[in-house]
Amino acid sequence: MKLYDLTKNYDFHDSSVEDLQYDKINKKLVIDIELCNWRQKGYKKDKPEVVLCKLVFSEVEKYTIKPDCEEFGDDEILNVVVNSGEDILHMVLLTSKQEVKDIEIWANDIEMLDATI
């Protein structure tokens, strides 16, 4: 799916980023997320409130993290934005130390996977 569609289909607020891996050779970036399932459209109370998933970005041109930090673990997602017509995803995180991380990812496509796959 296109990056813009991701923000229309999923609500990431209060979910957390557990890890991020970048494969420069294959231009693929993977973000492991504990997704607040209860915030999603169509959520049913008999389903788990939190689910593990992976965001797999393909054809990644580049990505930036400010401040420059490659460590993740329970970083709370405050906001995820993709402007219409852009191939840039902006993600703002709050760390357990109450510091803000800003991630930008330039990619052509994204896939949301269940982490158990």
DSSP file (Angstrom, degrees, kcal/mol; ACC not computed):
  #  RESIDUE AA STRUCTURE BP1 BP2  ACC     N-H-->O    O-->H-N    N-H-->O    O-->H-N    TCO  KAPPA ALPHA  PHI   PSI    X-CA   Y-CA   Z-CA
    1    1 A M              0   0    0      0, 0.0   109,-2.5     0, 0.0     2,-0.1   0.000 360.0 360.0 360.0 160.4    0.0    0.0    0.0
    2    2 A K     >  -     0   0    0    107,-0.2     4,-1.2     1,-0.1     3,-0.5  -0.462 360.0-113.6 -77.7 154.3    1.0    3.6   -0.4
    3    3 A L  H  > S+     0   0    0      1,-0.2     4,-1.1   105,-0.2     3,-0.5   0.881 115.4  56.2 -57.3 -41.3    2.3    5.5    2.7
    4    4 A Y  H  > S+     0   0    0     82,-0.3     4,-0.9     1,-0.2    -1,-0.2   0.875 103.1  55.3 -60.3 -38.2   -0.7    7.9    2.7
    5    5 A D  H  > S+     0   0    0     -3,-0.5     4,-1.8     1,-0.2     3,-0.3   0.826  98.2  63.9 -65.1 -31.6   -3.1    4.9    2.8
    6    6 A L  H  X S+     0   0    0     -4,-1.2     4,-1.9    -3,-0.5     3,-0.3   0.929 102.4  47.5 -58.4 -46.7   -1.4    3.6    6.0
    7    7 A T  H  < S+     0   0    0     -4,-1.1    -1,-0.2     1,-0.2    -2,-0.2   0.726 112.2  50.7 -71.0 -20.4   -2.4    6.7    8.0
    8    8 A K  H  < S+     0   0    0     -4,-0.9    -1,-0.2    -3,-0.3    -2,-0.2   0.773 116.4  40.2 -82.5 -28.0   -6.0    6.4    6.8
    9    9 A N  H  < S+     0   0    0     -4,-1.8     2,-0.3    -3,-0.3    32,-0.3   0.687 116.0  43.8 -95.5 -20.9   -6.3    2.7    7.7
   10   10 A Y     <  -     0   0    0     -4,-1.9     2,-0.6    -5,-0.2    -1,-0.1  -0.951  60.3-146.9-132.6 147.4   -4.5    2.6   11.0
   11   11 A D        +     0   0    0     -2,-0.3    25,-0.2    25,-0.2    28,-0.2  -0.957  18.4 175.4-110.6 114.0   -4.3    4.6   14.2
   12   12 A F    >   +     0   0    0     -2,-0.6     3,-2.3    68,-0.1    65,-0.3   0.525  32.0 128.8 -97.5  -7.9   -0.8    4.5   15.8
   13   13 A H  T 3  S+     0   0    0      1,-0.3    65,-0.2    65,-0.1    23,-0.1  -0.233  82.0   7.8 -55.6 134.6   -1.3    6.9   18.7
   14   14 A D  T 3  S+     0   0    0     63,-2.6    -1,-0.3     1,-0.3    64,-0.1   0.335 100.9 120.5  73.2  -4.4   -0.1    5.4   22.0
   15   15 A S    <   -     0   0    0     -3,-2.3    62,-3.4    62,-0.3     2,-0.4  -0.299  58.7-126.7 -74.2 173.5    1.3    2.3   20.2
   16   16 A S  E     -AB  34  76A   0     18,-2.0    18,-2.7    60,-0.2     2,-0.6  -0.971   2.7-132.9-133.5 145.1    5.0    1.7   20.7
   17   17 A V  E     +AB  33  75A   0     58,-2.9    58,-2.0    -2,-0.4    56,-0.7  -0.816  23.3 175.6 -90.5 123.4    8.1    1.2   18.6
   18   18 A E  E     -     0   0A   0     14,-2.9     2,-0.3    -2,-0.6    54,-0.2   0.749  62.5  -8.5 -98.6 -30.7   10.1   -1.8   19.8
   19   19 A D  E     -A   32   0A   0     13,-1.1    13,-2.3    52,-0.1     2,-0.3  -0.989  49.7-154.8-163.6 159.0   12.8   -2.0   17.1
   20   20 A L  E     -A   31   0A   0     -2,-0.3     2,-0.4    50,-0.3    11,-0.2  -0.981  13.1-176.7-142.6 128.3   13.9   -0.6   13.7
   21   21 A Q  E     -A   30   0A   0      9,-2.6     9,-2.9    -2,-0.3     2,-0.5  -0.987   7.6-160.1-128.2 138.4   16.1   -2.5   11.2
   22   22 A Y  E     -A   29   0A   0     -2,-0.4     2,-0.8     7,-0.2     7,-0.2  -0.975   6.7-163.0-122.3 127.1   17.4   -1.1    7.9
   23   23 A D  E  >> -A   28   0A   0      5,-3.4     5,-2.0    -2,-0.5     4,-0.8  -0.883   8.5-175.2-105.9  97.7   18.7   -3.3    5.0
   24   24 A K  T  45S+     0   0    0     -2,-0.8     3,-0.3     1,-0.2    -1,-0.2   0.850  79.2  55.6 -65.4 -36.4   20.6   -0.9    2.8
   25   25 A I  T  45S+     0   0    0      1,-0.2    -1,-0.2     2,-0.1    -2,-0.0   0.923 118.8  31.8 -64.0 -45.4   21.3   -3.4    0.1
   26   26 A N  T  45S-     0   0    0      2,-0.1    33,-0.5    -3,-0.0    -1,-0.2   0.397 105.2-125.8 -93.6   2.6   17.6   -4.3   -0.4
   27   27 A K  T  <5 +     0   0    0     -4,-0.8    33,-2.3    -3,-0.3    32,-0.5   0.913  62.6 140.5  52.8  48.7   16.4   -0.8    0.5
   28   28 A K  E   < -A   23   0A   0     -5,-2.0    -5,-3.4    30,-0.2     2,-0.4  -0.977  34.2-169.7-126.0 134.9   14.0   -2.2    3.1
   29   29 A L  E     -AC  22  57A   0     28,-1.9    28,-3.2    -2,-0.4     2,-0.4  -0.987   5.2-165.6-123.9 132.4   13.2   -0.8    6.5
   30   30 A V  E     -AC  21  56A   0     -9,-2.9    -9,-2.6    -2,-0.4     2,-0.5  -0.973   2.9-168.2-122.6 128.5   11.3   -2.8    9.2
   31   31 A I  E     -AC  20  55A   0     24,-2.4    24,-2.7    -2,-0.4     2,-0.5  -0.972  13.5-146.3-115.9 123.8    9.7   -1.3   12.3
   32   32 A D  E     -AC  19  54A   0    -13,-2.3   -14,-2.9    -2,-0.5   -13,-1.1  -0.781  26.0-175.7 -87.8 128.6    8.4   -3.6   15.0
   33   33 A I  E     -AC  17  53A   0     20,-2.8    20,-2.6    -2,-0.5     2,-0.9  -0.968  34.1-144.3-130.8 139.6    5.4   -2.1   16.7
   34   34 A E  E     -AC  16  52A   0    -18,-2.7   -18,-2.0    -2,-0.4     2,-0.4  -0.905  38.7-154.0 -94.1 102.5    3.1   -3.0   19.7
   35   35 A L  E     - C   0  51A   0     16,-3.0    16,-2.3    -2,-0.9     2,-1.5  -0.639  17.7-125.8 -87.9 131.0   -0.1   -1.7   18.1
   36   36 A C  E >   - C   0  50A   0     -2,-0.4     3,-1.5    14,-0.2    14,-0.3  -0.607  29.6-175.7 -72.2  93.4   -3.0   -0.5   20.2
   37   37 A N  G >  S+     0   0    0     -2,-1.5     3,-1.8    12,-1.3    13,-0.2   0.816  75.6  67.0 -63.6 -31.6   -5.5   -2.8   18.6
   38   38 A W  G 3  S+     0   0    0     11,-1.7    -1,-0.3     1,-0.3     5,-0.1   0.661  95.7  57.2 -66.4 -15.2   -8.3   -1.3   20.6
   39   39 A R  G <  S+     0   0    0     -3,-1.5    -1,-0.3    10,-0.3    -2,-0.2   0.462  87.9 103.4 -91.2  -2.2   -7.8    2.0   18.8
   40   40 A Q  S X  S-     0   0    0     -3,-1.8     3,-1.6    -4,-0.2   -30,-0.1  -0.491  82.6 -98.3 -87.0 150.8   -8.4    0.5   15.3
   41   41 A K  T 3  S+     0   0    0    -32,-0.3    -1,-0.1     1,-0.3    -2,-0.1  -0.386 109.5  18.4 -60.5 137.4  -11.6    0.8   13.3
   42   42 A G  T 3  S+     0   0    0      1,-0.2    -1,-0.3    -2,-0.1     2,-0.1   0.607  84.3 165.3  77.7  11.6  -13.8   -2.3   13.7
   43   43 A Y    <   -     0   0    0     -3,-1.6     2,-0.4    -5,-0.1    -1,-0.2  -0.380  22.2-154.0 -63.1 136.7  -12.1   -3.4   16.9
   44   44 A K    >   -     0   0    0      4,-0.1     3,-2.3     1,-0.1    -1,-0.0  -0.924  19.9-126.3-114.7 140.9  -14.1   -6.1   18.7
   45   45 A K  T 3  S+     0   0    0     -2,-0.4     4,-0.1     1,-0.3    -1,-0.1   0.665 106.9  64.1 -62.3 -18.1  -13.9   -6.5   22.5
   46   46 A D  T 3  S+     0   0    0      2,-0.1    -1,-0.3     3,-0.0     3,-0.1   0.485  90.9  84.6 -84.3  -0.4  -13.1  -10.3   22.1
   47   47 A K  S <  S-     0   0    0     -3,-2.3    -9,-0.0     1,-0.1    -4,-0.0  -0.613  96.4 -85.2 -95.5 158.3   -9.9   -9.4   20.3
   48   48 A P        -     0   0    0      0, 0.0    -1,-0.1     0, 0.0    -4,-0.1  -0.342  28.8-138.5 -61.7 143.2   -6.5   -8.6   22.0
   49   49 A E  S    S+     0   0    0      1,-0.2   -11,-1.7   -12,-0.1   -12,-1.3   0.818  90.1  33.3 -72.1 -31.3   -6.1   -5.0   23.0
   50   50 A V  E    S-C   36   0A   0    -14,-0.3     2,-0.3   -13,-0.2   -14,-0.2  -0.989  70.6-176.8-129.0 135.1   -2.5   -4.9   21.9
   51   51 A V  E     -C   35   0A   0    -16,-2.3   -16,-3.0    -2,-0.4     2,-0.4  -0.960  25.4-121.9-130.3 149.1   -1.0   -6.8   18.9
   52   52 A L  E     +C   34   0A   0     -2,-0.3    63,-1.7   -18,-0.2    64,-0.3  -0.731  41.6 160.9 -87.3 136.3    2.6   -7.2   17.6
   53   53 A C  E     -CD  33 114A   0    -20,-2.6   -20,-2.8    -2,-0.4     2,-0.4  -0.945  30.8-131.4-148.0 169.4    3.1   -6.1   14.0
   54   54 A K  E     -CD  32 113A   0     59,-2.9    59,-3.0    -2,-0.3     2,-0.6  -0.987   6.6-150.3-126.3 133.9    5.8   -5.1   11.5
   55   55 A L  E     -CD  31 112A   0    -24,-2.7   -24,-2.4    -2,-0.4     2,-0.6  -0.933  18.2-164.5 -98.5 120.6    5.8   -2.2    9.2
   56   56 A V  E     -CD  30 111A   0     55,-3.1    55,-1.8    -2,-0.6     2,-0.4  -0.918   1.4-165.1-113.0 110.0    7.8   -3.1    6.2
   57   57 A F  E     -CD  29 110A   0    -28,-3.2   -28,-1.9    -2,-0.6     2,-0.3  -0.791   8.3-162.8 -93.1 131.7    8.9   -0.2    4.0
   58   58 A S  E     + D   0 109A   0     51,-2.2    50,-1.3    -2,-0.4    51,-1.3  -0.806  65.4  22.3-115.8 159.7   10.2   -1.1    0.5
   59   59 A E  S    S-     0   0    0    -33,-0.5     2,-0.5   -32,-0.5    49,-0.4   0.920  79.3-171.1  52.4  49.3   12.2    0.9   -2.0
   60   60 A V        -     0   0    0    -33,-2.3    47,-0.3    -3,-0.3    -1,-0.2  -0.595  17.8-171.8 -74.9 119.1   13.5    3.2    0.8
   61   61 A E        -     0   0    0     45,-2.5     2,-0.3    -2,-0.5    -1,-0.2   0.914  66.1 -41.8 -75.0 -46.2   15.3    6.1   -0.6
   62   62 A K  E     -E  106   0A   0     44,-1.0    44,-2.8   -35,-0.1    -1,-0.4  -0.964  51.5-150.7-169.4 168.1   16.5    7.2    2.8
   63   63 A Y  E     -E  105   0A   0     -2,-0.3     2,-0.3    42,-0.2    42,-0.2  -0.987   7.6-158.7-147.3 152.8   15.4    7.7    6.4
   64   64 A T  E     -E  104   0A   0     40,-2.5    40,-2.2    -2,-0.3     2,-0.4  -0.966   4.0-163.7-131.8 149.5   16.4   10.0    9.2
   65   65 A I  E     -E  103   0A   0     -2,-0.3    38,-0.2    38,-0.2     4,-0.1  -0.993  23.3-131.4-130.9 124.5   16.1    9.8   13.0
   66   66 A K  E    S+E  102   0A   0     36,-2.7    36,-3.1    -2,-0.4     2,-0.2  -0.990  95.3  31.5-124.5 130.1   16.6   13.0   15.1
   67   67 A P  S    S-     0   0    0      0, 0.0     2,-0.8     0, 0.0    35,-0.1   0.660 112.8-106.1 -65.2 161.0   18.3   13.0   17.4
   68   68 A D        +     0   0    0     -2,-0.2     2,-0.3     2,-0.1    -2,-0.2  -0.403  67.2 142.7 -61.9 101.6   20.6   10.5   15.8
   69   69 A C        -     0   0    0     -2,-0.8    -3,-0.0    -4,-0.1     0, 0.0  -0.975  36.5-173.9-150.1 127.2   19.7    7.4   17.8
   70   70 A E        +     0   0    0     -2,-0.3     2,-0.4     2,-0.0   -50,-0.3   0.367  59.0 101.9-102.6   3.4   19.4    3.8   16.7
   71   71 A E        +     0   0    0    -52,-0.1     2,-0.3     2,-0.0   -52,-0.1  -0.759  44.6 170.9 -95.6 133.1   18.1    2.4   20.0
   72   72 A F        +     0   0    0     -2,-0.4   -54,-0.1   -54,-0.2   -52,-0.1  -0.914  12.8 143.3-133.3 160.3   14.4    1.7   20.5
   73   73 A G  S    S-     0   0    0    -56,-0.7    23,-0.3    -2,-0.3   -55,-0.2  -0.199  80.2 -13.8 162.8 102.2   12.4    0.0   23.1
   74   74 A D  S    S+     0   0    0    -57,-0.3     2,-0.6     1,-0.2   -56,-0.2   0.832  77.4 166.9  64.1  34.5    8.9    0.9   24.2
   75   75 A D  E     -B   17   0A   0    -58,-2.0   -58,-2.9    20,-0.1    20,-0.2  -0.734  34.8-128.1 -81.3 119.1    9.1    4.4   22.5
   76   76 A E  E     -BF  16  94A   0     18,-2.3    18,-2.6    -2,-0.6     2,-0.6  -0.476  13.1-129.6 -74.3 131.7    5.5    5.7   22.5
   77   77 A I  E     + F   0  93A   0    -62,-3.4   -63,-2.6   -65,-0.3   -62,-0.3  -0.712  29.1 173.3 -82.5 121.3    4.1    6.9   19.1
   78   78 A L  E     -     0   0A   0     14,-3.0     2,-0.3    -2,-0.6    -1,-0.2   0.816  64.9  -3.2 -92.5 -38.4    2.6   10.3   19.4
   79   79 A N  E     - F   0  92A   0     13,-1.4    13,-2.6   -67,-0.1     2,-0.4  -0.992  48.0-166.3-158.4 144.3    1.9   11.0   15.8
   80   80 A V  E     + F   0  91A   0     -2,-0.3     2,-0.4    11,-0.2    11,-0.2  -0.987  22.0 175.2-133.4 124.8    2.2    9.5   12.3
   81   81 A V  E     + F   0  90A   0      9,-2.7     9,-3.0    -2,-0.4     2,-0.4  -0.990  18.3 177.8-135.8 138.5    1.7   11.8    9.3
   82   82 A V        -     0   0    0     -2,-0.4     2,-0.2     7,-0.2     7,-0.1  -0.962  28.3-135.6-133.5 119.8    2.0   11.4    5.5
   83   83 A N    >   -     0   0    0      5,-0.5     3,-2.3    -2,-0.4     5,-0.2  -0.518  37.5 -91.5 -73.8 141.4    0.9   14.4    3.4
   84   84 A S  T 3  S+     0   0    0      1,-0.3    -1,-0.1    -2,-0.2     3,-0.1  -0.244 112.2  16.2 -53.3 131.6   -1.2   13.6    0.4
   85   85 A G  T 3  S+     0   0    0      1,-0.3     2,-0.3    -3,-0.1    -1,-0.3   0.416 103.7 111.4  84.9  -1.9    0.9   13.0   -2.7
   86   86 A E    <   -     0   0    0     -3,-2.3   -82,-0.3     2,-0.1    -1,-0.3  -0.742  58.9-151.7-104.5 154.5    4.2   12.6   -0.7
   87   87 A D        +     0   0    0     -2,-0.3    20,-1.9    -3,-0.1     2,-0.5  -0.211  68.1 103.5-109.7  39.1    6.3    9.4   -0.2
   88   88 A I  E     - G   0 106A   0     -5,-0.2    -5,-0.5    18,-0.2     2,-0.5  -0.983  54.5-159.1-126.1 122.0    7.6   10.6    3.1
   89   89 A L  E     - G   0 105A   0     16,-2.7    16,-2.2    -2,-0.5     2,-0.5  -0.866   6.1-159.0 -99.1 131.7    6.3    9.3    6.4
   90   90 A H  E     -FG  81 104A   0     -9,-3.0    -9,-2.7    -2,-0.5     2,-0.4  -0.950  11.8-178.6-110.6 125.8    6.8   11.4    9.6
   91   91 A M  E     -FG  80 103A   0     12,-2.8    12,-3.1    -2,-0.5     2,-0.5  -0.992  10.9-160.9-128.5 130.0    6.7    9.7   12.9
   92   92 A V  E     -FG  79 102A   0    -13,-2.6   -14,-3.0    -2,-0.4   -13,-1.4  -0.945  14.8-174.1-112.4 127.7    7.1   11.4   16.3
   93   93 A L  E     -FG  77 101A   0      8,-2.8     8,-2.2    -2,-0.5     2,-0.5  -0.844  19.8-146.5-120.0 154.2    8.0    9.2   19.3
   94   94 A L  E     -FG  76 100A   0    -18,-2.6   -18,-2.3    -2,-0.3     6,-0.2  -0.989  23.0-144.7-118.8 121.2    8.4    9.8   23.0
   95   95 A T    >   -     0   0    0      4,-3.2     3,-2.0    -2,-0.5   -20,-0.1  -0.254  29.3-103.8 -79.4 169.5   11.1    7.8   24.8
   96   96 A S  T 3  S+     0   0    0    -23,-0.3    -1,-0.1     1,-0.3   -21,-0.1   0.700 124.6  59.2 -65.1 -18.4   10.9    6.4   28.3
   97   97 A K  T 3  S-     0   0    0      2,-0.1    -1,-0.3     0, 0.0     3,-0.1   0.234 122.0-109.6 -92.0  12.6   13.3    9.2   29.3
   98   98 A Q  S <  S+     0   0    0     -3,-2.0     2,-0.3     1,-0.2    -2,-0.1   0.798  74.2 139.2  63.5  31.8   10.6   11.7   28.0
   99   99 A E        -     0   0    0      0, 0.0    -4,-3.2     0, 0.0     2,-0.4  -0.809  51.1-123.4-103.7 148.4   12.8   12.7   25.0
  100  100 A V  E     - G   0  94A   0     -2,-0.3     2,-0.4    -6,-0.2    -6,-0.2  -0.771  21.1-166.4 -96.2 133.8   11.3   13.2   21.5
  101  101 A K  E     - G   0  93A   0     -8,-2.2    -8,-2.8    -2,-0.4     2,-0.5  -0.948   4.6-158.3-114.6 140.0   12.5   11.3   18.5
  102  102 A D  E     -EG  66  92A   0    -36,-3.1   -36,-2.7    -2,-0.4     2,-0.4  -0.979   9.8-172.0-120.3 121.0   11.5   12.4   15.0
  103  103 A I  E     -EG  65  91A   0    -12,-3.1   -12,-2.8    -2,-0.5     2,-0.4  -0.939   5.2-174.2-115.6 133.9   11.7    9.8   12.2
  104  104 A E  E     -EG  64  90A   0    -40,-2.2   -40,-2.5    -2,-0.4     2,-0.5  -0.997   4.3-170.6-125.3 133.4   11.3   10.5    8.5
  105  105 A I  E     -EG  63  89A   0    -16,-2.2   -16,-2.7    -2,-0.4     2,-0.7  -0.985  11.5-158.9-128.7 122.6   11.1    7.7    5.9
  106  106 A W  E     +EG  62  88A   0    -44,-2.8   -45,-2.5    -2,-0.5   -44,-1.0  -0.894  38.6 140.4 -98.5 109.8   11.2    8.2    2.2
  107  107 A A        -     0   0    0    -20,-1.9  -104,-0.2    -2,-0.7   -47,-0.2  -0.975  51.6-140.3-149.8 158.6    9.7    5.1    0.6
  108  108 A N  S    S+     0   0    0    -50,-1.3     2,-0.3   -49,-0.4  -105,-0.2   0.737  83.6  16.1 -91.4 -25.8    7.5    4.0   -2.2
  109  109 A D  E     -D   58   0A   0    -51,-1.3   -51,-2.2  -107,-0.1     2,-0.3  -0.977  56.7-163.4-150.5 155.9    5.5    1.3   -0.5
  110  110 A I  E     -D   57   0A   0   -109,-2.5     2,-0.4    -2,-0.3   -53,-0.2  -0.994   2.4-163.9-143.1 148.5    4.6   -0.2    2.9
  111  111 A E  E     -D   56   0A   0    -55,-1.8   -55,-3.1    -2,-0.3     2,-0.6  -0.997  13.1-144.2-132.6 137.7    3.2   -3.4    4.1
  112  112 A M  E     -D   55   0A   0     -2,-0.4     2,-0.4   -57,-0.2   -57,-0.2  -0.907  26.0-175.5-102.7 120.6    1.7   -4.1    7.5
  113  113 A L  E     -D   54   0A   0    -59,-3.0   -59,-2.9    -2,-0.6     2,-0.3  -0.895  32.0-114.8-119.6 146.4    2.4   -7.6    8.8
  114  114 A D  E >   -D   53   0A   0     -2,-0.4     3,-2.0   -61,-0.2   -61,-0.3  -0.631  31.7-130.3 -69.0 132.3    1.4   -9.7   11.8
  115  115 A A  T 3  S+     0   0    0    -63,-1.7   -62,-0.2    -2,-0.3    -1,-0.1   0.684 103.7  64.8 -64.6 -17.6    4.7  -10.2   13.7
  116  116 A T  T 3         0   0    0    -64,-0.3    -1,-0.3     1,-0.2   -63,-0.1   0.575 360.0 360.0 -81.8  -7.3    4.0  -13.9   14.0
  117  117 A I    <         0   0    0     -3,-2.0    -1,-0.2     0, 0.0    -2,-0.2   0.470 360.0 360.0 -77.8 360.0    4.2  -14.4   10.2
